[in-house]
Every structure is written in structure tokens, then in C-alpha cells.
Amino acid sequence: MSDYLHTLCRLVETPIDAIAPAHRRVLESPQQYLRPLIVYRRGREQKVIDGLT
């Protein structure tokens, strides 16, 4: 998961106009999509960690 989150963070910092994920439509203004996804994934990861402790 850390590699995935690291890649998402790198994409946010990269000046790109669109991304084309394999399982979704082309996303214009990807930073608007990626930032909430990062927050969501970090939250889910924390829930798993909390569940294991």
C-alpha cells in the first residue's frame, strides 16, 4: 500500500492534464480526484492498523 500511496502523491505533484486509469474513464484535472483518494486510502489503512492492535 505504501508504494501505491507514494505513486499517488507523485502524480499529484506532476503537472498533468489528465490520467487514464484502466478501470475508469479519462479523468480531467486529476489532482481533484487524487487528493481525496489519498486521504481516503490513508484513512482505510489506519482502520486496518487500528483493527490489528
N, CA, C and O atoms as CSV, one atom per row, in Angstrom:
chain,resi,resn,atom,element,x,y,z
A,1,MET,N,N,0.817,-1.182,0.000
A,1,MET,CA,C,0.000,0.000,0.000
A,1,MET,C,C,0.864,1.250,0.000
A,1,MET,O,O,0.496,2.258,-0.602
A,2,SER,N,N,2.006,1.194,0.668
A,2,SER,CA,C,2.857,2.385,0.734
A,2,SER,C,C,3.367,2.778,-0.646
A,2,SER,O,O,3.480,3.967,-0.942
A,3,ASP,N,N,3.674,1.811,-1.488
A,3,ASP,CA,C,4.114,2.127,-2.851
A,3,ASP,C,C,2.985,2.791,-3.639
A,3,ASP,O,O,3.218,3.738,-4.390
A,4,TYR,N,N,1.777,2.295,-3.467
A,4,TYR,CA,C,0.611,2.856,-4.145
A,4,TYR,C,C,0.384,4.302,-3.715
A,4,TYR,O,O,0.188,5.177,-4.559
A,5,LEU,N,N,0.411,4.558,-2.405
A,5,LEU,CA,C,0.223,5.912,-1.900
A,5,LEU,C,C,1.347,6.834,-2.356
A,5,LEU,O,O,1.107,7.991,-2.701
A,6,HIS,N,N,2.556,6.329,-2.356
A,6,HIS,CA,C,3.699,7.120,-2.828
A,6,HIS,C,C,3.506,7.514,-4.296
A,6,HIS,O,O,3.784,8.650,-4.679
A,7,THR,N,N,3.039,6.593,-5.096
A,7,THR,CA,C,2.780,6.879,-6.517
A,7,THR,C,C,1.673,7.911,-6.672
A,7,THR,O,O,1.789,8.815,-7.500
A,8,LEU,N,N,0.605,7.797,-5.895
A,8,LEU,CA,C,-0.471,8.787,-5.958
A,8,LEU,C,C,0.050,10.170,-5.594
A,8,LEU,O,O,-0.302,11.153,-6.246
A,9,CYS,N,N,0.882,10.260,-4.564
A,9,CYS,CA,C,1.451,11.549,-4.158
A,9,CYS,C,C,2.348,12.122,-5.256
A,9,CYS,O,O,2.341,13.329,-5.502
A,10,ARG,N,N,3.100,11.273,-5.899
A,10,ARG,CA,C,3.943,11.746,-7.015
A,10,ARG,C,C,3.085,12.249,-8.168
A,10,ARG,O,O,3.432,13.243,-8.805
A,11,LEU,N,N,1.981,11.583,-8.443
A,11,LEU,CA,C,1.091,12.032,-9.508
A,11,LEU,C,C,0.481,13.394,-9.204
A,11,LEU,O,O,0.325,14.221,-10.103
A,12,VAL,N,N,0.134,13.630,-7.940
A,12,VAL,CA,C,-0.431,14.930,-7.556
A,12,VAL,C,C,0.577,16.044,-7.828
A,12,VAL,O,O,0.200,17.141,-8.241
A,13,GLU,N,N,1.842,15.764,-7.600
A,13,GLU,CA,C,2.889,16.767,-7.781
A,13,GLU,C,C,3.329,16.919,-9.236
A,13,GLU,O,O,4.073,17.845,-9.558
A,14,THR,N,N,2.890,16.046,-10.100
A,14,THR,CA,C,3.273,16.077,-11.505
A,14,THR,C,C,2.280,16.919,-12.301
A,14,THR,O,O,1.072,16.706,-12.194
A,15,PRO,N,N,2.765,17.867,-13.094
A,15,PRO,CA,C,1.851,18.713,-13.873
A,15,PRO,C,C,1.267,17.947,-15.074
A,15,PRO,O,O,1.823,17.969,-16.172
A,16,ILE,N,N,0.145,17.276,-14.838
A,16,ILE,CA,C,-0.519,16.526,-15.900
A,16,ILE,C,C,-1.954,17.031,-16.051
A,16,ILE,O,O,-2.566,17.498,-15.090
A,17,ASP,N,N,-2.465,16.932,-17.247
A,17,ASP,CA,C,-3.814,17.427,-17.534
A,17,ASP,C,C,-4.887,16.361,-17.362
A,17,ASP,O,O,-6.048,16.680,-17.106
A,18,ALA,N,N,-4.501,15.099,-17.502
A,18,ALA,CA,C,-5.477,14.012,-17.405
A,18,ALA,C,C,-4.747,12.704,-17.121
A,18,ALA,O,O,-3.561,12.553,-17.415
A,19,ILE,N,N,-5.489,11.765,-16.542
A,19,ILE,CA,C,-4.981,10.400,-16.392
A,19,ILE,C,C,-6.049,9.458,-16.927
A,19,ILE,O,O,-7.240,9.768,-16.925
A,20,ALA,N,N,-5.589,8.308,-17.383
A,20,ALA,CA,C,-6.499,7.333,-17.970
A,20,ALA,C,C,-6.339,5.988,-17.249
A,20,ALA,O,O,-5.629,5.104,-17.726
A,21,PRO,N,N,-7.004,5.842,-16.099
A,21,PRO,CA,C,-6.929,4.562,-15.399
A,21,PRO,C,C,-7.580,3.449,-16.219
A,21,PRO,O,O,-8.506,3.698,-16.992
A,22,ALA,N,N,-7.105,2.264,-16.050
A,22,ALA,CA,C,-7.596,1.144,-16.856
A,22,ALA,C,C,-9.059,0.813,-16.581
A,22,ALA,O,O,-9.754,0.308,-17.463
A,23,HIS,N,N,-9.528,1.089,-15.378
A,23,HIS,CA,C,-10.885,0.672,-14.994
A,23,HIS,C,C,-11.870,1.836,-14.872
A,23,HIS,O,O,-12.963,1.657,-14.335
A,24,ARG,N,N,-11.512,3.003,-15.352
A,24,ARG,CA,C,-12.387,4.175,-15.265
A,24,ARG,C,C,-12.258,4.997,-16.539
A,24,ARG,O,O,-11.451,4.708,-17.422
A,25,ARG,N,N,-13.070,6.014,-16.595
A,25,ARG,CA,C,-12.994,6.947,-17.706
A,25,ARG,C,C,-11.757,7.838,-17.543
A,25,ARG,O,O,-11.144,7.866,-16.476
A,26,VAL,N,N,-11.400,8.553,-18.589
A,26,VAL,CA,C,-10.294,9.509,-18.505
A,26,VAL,C,C,-10.682,10.598,-17.507
A,26,VAL,O,O,-11.787,11.139,-17.558
A,27,LEU,N,N,-9.769,10.906,-16.613
A,27,LEU,CA,C,-10.032,11.896,-15.575
A,27,LEU,C,C,-9.324,13.206,-15.910
A,27,LEU,O,O,-8.095,13.281,-15.886
A,28,GLU,N,N,-10.097,14.221,-16.219
A,28,GLU,CA,C,-9.552,15.555,-16.420
A,28,GLU,C,C,-9.252,16.143,-15.040
A,28,GLU,O,O,-9.909,15.779,-14.065
A,29,SER,N,N,-8.291,17.027,-14.944
A,29,SER,CA,C,-7.911,17.635,-13.662
A,29,SER,C,C,-7.698,16.557,-12.592
A,29,SER,O,O,-8.401,16.545,-11.581
A,30,PRO,N,N,-6.748,15.666,-12.804
A,30,PRO,CA,C,-6.599,14.512,-11.915
A,30,PRO,C,C,-6.293,14.866,-10.463
A,30,PRO,O,O,-6.603,14.077,-9.569
A,31,GLN,N,N,-5.693,16.029,-10.200
A,31,GLN,CA,C,-5.391,16.386,-8.823
A,31,GLN,C,C,-6.664,16.481,-7.988
A,31,GLN,O,O,-6.640,16.175,-6.796
A,32,GLN,N,N,-7.760,16.895,-8.585
A,32,GLN,CA,C,-9.033,16.978,-7.862
A,32,GLN,C,C,-9.534,15.599,-7.463
A,32,GLN,O,O,-10.253,15.461,-6.473
A,33,TYR,N,N,-9.165,14.596,-8.212
A,33,TYR,CA,C,-9.549,13.220,-7.910
A,33,TYR,C,C,-8.529,12.556,-6.971
A,33,TYR,O,O,-8.900,11.817,-6.060
A,34,LEU,N,N,-7.254,12.831,-7.207
A,34,LEU,CA,C,-6.205,12.127,-6.478
A,34,LEU,C,C,-6.098,12.546,-5.016
A,34,LEU,O,O,-5.889,11.697,-4.149
A,35,ARG,N,N,-6.233,13.812,-4.734
A,35,ARG,CA,C,-6.103,14.259,-3.338
A,35,ARG,C,C,-7.120,13.581,-2.420
A,35,ARG,O,O,-6.731,13.048,-1.380
A,36,PRO,N,N,-8.409,13.583,-2.769
A,36,PRO,CA,C,-9.368,12.870,-1.902
A,36,PRO,C,C,-9.097,11.362,-1.833
A,36,PRO,O,O,-9.337,10.737,-0.800
A,37,LEU,N,N,-8.605,10.786,-2.916
A,37,LEU,CA,C,-8.292,9.357,-2.910
A,37,LEU,C,C,-7.164,9.058,-1.929
A,37,LEU,O,O,-7.212,8.051,-1.222
A,38,ILE,N,N,-6.166,9.909,-1.878
A,38,ILE,CA,C,-5.061,9.725,-0.937
A,38,ILE,C,C,-5.575,9.788,0.492
A,38,ILE,O,O,-5.227,8.940,1.314
A,39,VAL,N,N,-6.398,10.782,0.796
A,39,VAL,CA,C,-6.964,10.916,2.139
A,39,VAL,C,C,-7.788,9.672,2.491
A,39,VAL,O,O,-7.678,9.142,3.597
A,40,TYR,N,N,-8.605,9.215,1.554
A,40,TYR,CA,C,-9.441,8.040,1.780
A,40,TYR,C,C,-8.584,6.802,2.046
A,40,TYR,O,O,-8.841,6.064,2.997
A,41,ARG,N,N,-7.580,6.575,1.221
A,41,ARG,CA,C,-6.744,5.376,1.365
A,41,ARG,C,C,-5.958,5.393,2.671
A,41,ARG,O,O,-5.811,4.360,3.324
A,42,ARG,N,N,-5.453,6.568,3.054
A,42,ARG,CA,C,-4.737,6.663,4.335
A,42,ARG,C,C,-5.684,6.358,5.495
A,42,ARG,O,O,-5.297,5.697,6.459
A,43,GLY,N,N,-6.906,6.834,5.400
A,43,GLY,CA,C,-7.896,6.535,6.436
A,43,GLY,C,C,-8.206,5.054,6.524
A,43,GLY,O,O,-8.304,4.498,7.618
A,44,ARG,N,N,-8.359,4.415,5.374
A,44,ARG,CA,C,-8.630,2.965,5.349
A,44,ARG,C,C,-7.450,2.195,5.925
A,44,ARG,O,O,-7.632,1.245,6.686
A,45,GLU,N,N,-6.244,2.607,5.561
A,45,GLU,CA,C,-5.051,1.954,6.077
A,45,GLU,C,C,-5.006,2.076,7.607
A,45,GLU,O,O,-4.664,1.116,8.297
A,46,GLN,N,N,-5.348,3.248,8.129
A,46,GLN,CA,C,-5.346,3.437,9.578
A,46,GLN,C,C,-6.389,2.555,10.251
A,46,GLN,O,O,-6.149,2.035,11.340
A,47,LYS,N,N,-7.542,2.381,9.617
A,47,LYS,CA,C,-8.570,1.495,10.180
A,47,LYS,C,C,-8.069,0.063,10.265
A,47,LYS,O,O,-8.356,-0.631,11.241
A,48,VAL,N,N,-7.336,-0.388,9.276
A,48,VAL,CA,C,-6.776,-1.740,9.312
A,48,VAL,C,C,-5.761,-1.846,10.447
A,48,VAL,O,O,-5.774,-2.810,11.211
A,49,ILE,N,N,-4.888,-0.858,10.551
A,49,ILE,CA,C,-3.884,-0.864,11.614
A,49,ILE,C,C,-4.565,-0.874,12.980
A,49,ILE,O,O,-4.178,-1.635,13.867
A,50,ASP,N,N,-5.578,-0.028,13.146
A,50,ASP,CA,C,-6.316,0.012,14.410
A,50,ASP,C,C,-6.986,-1.322,14.713
A,50,ASP,O,O,-7.051,-1.744,15.868
A,51,GLY,N,N,-7.474,-1.973,13.689
A,51,GLY,CA,C,-8.122,-3.267,13.878
A,51,GLY,C,C,-7.167,-4.364,14.275
A,51,GLY,O,O,-7.576,-5.353,14.883
A,52,LEU,N,N,-5.909,-4.209,13.944
A,52,LEU,CA,C,-4.903,-5.223,14.268
A,52,LEU,C,C,-4.278,-5.018,15.640
A,52,LEU,O,O,-3.599,-5.902,16.161
A,53,THR,N,N,-4.511,-3.857,16.214
A,53,THR,CA,C,-3.878,-3.589,17.519
A,53,THR,C,C,-4.860,-3.756,18.646
A,53,THR,O,O,-4.502,-3.571,19.809
